[in-house]
């Protein structure tokens, strides 16, 4: 394989990766904690889109528990988005590890 052909392949792969990242940025990922009492939704850009709270979980005497449930739901939603990104991009890259992904 000559250098020119290798560069063309690299550019093609780079375009495919960028396209897949754009596609994934539009997806939403949801996770809940506390048996569904707190639900968080993020997008593929790792932006928090929504947090839903069951009124039963809102207790002024136990704000710390509510905070923990929110953190757990948001972190899990982010984790799901990252997993999808890695899985999707590894398919394009033939299983190669992508730094920062």
Beta strands, then each sheet from edge to edge (+ up, - down):
strand 1: 28-33
strand 2: 38-43
strand 3: 48-53
sheet 1: 1+ 2- 3+
end
